[in-house]
């Protein structure tokens, strides 16, 4: 059996918080500790230049019904699928 290169799997419940340190924003972003999202991983994307080159980006269906994209370092596992 091979090594699983994915830290999280589709269906996992995760707590996510954007890490704006690595992104440029032309407007002010409130970086408060309360800014987080709870959701379920519905897809993963690899080698997407639009997101992060050479890394995995996870698509998360958040509890407010919106789909958001997070890098693996922006997520914490709450419960495995």
Residue pairs with C-beta under 8 A, 6 or more apart in sequence:
5 56
6 44
6 56
7 72
8 14
8 41
8 58
8 72
8 75
8 77
9 41
9 80
9 81
10 41
10 42
10 43
10 44
10 81
11 40
11 41
11 81
12 40
12 41
12 77
12 78
12 79
12 80
12 81
13 38
13 39
13 40
13 77
13 78
13 79
13 81
14 38
14 39
14 40
14 41
14 58
14 60
14 70
14 75
14 76
14 77
14 78
15 36
15 37
15 38
15 75
15 76
15 78
16 36
16 37
16 38
16 39
16 60
16 62
16 68
16 70
16 74
16 75
16 76
17 35
17 36
17 37
17 74
18 35
18 70
18 74
19 71
19 73
19 74
20 29
20 31
37 60
37 62
37 63
37 64
37 68
38 62
38 63
38 78
39 60
39 61
39 62
39 63
39 68
40 60
40 61
41 58
41 59
41 60
42 59
42 60
42 61
42 67
43 58
43 59
44 56
44 57
44 58
44 59
45 51
45 56
45 57
45 58
45 59
45 69
46 55
46 56
46 57
47 53
47 54
48 57
51 57
51 69
51 71
52 71
55 71
55 72
56 71
56 72
57 69
57 70
57 71
58 69
58 70
58 71
58 72
58 75
59 67
59 68
59 69
60 67
60 68
60 69
60 70
60 75
61 67
62 68
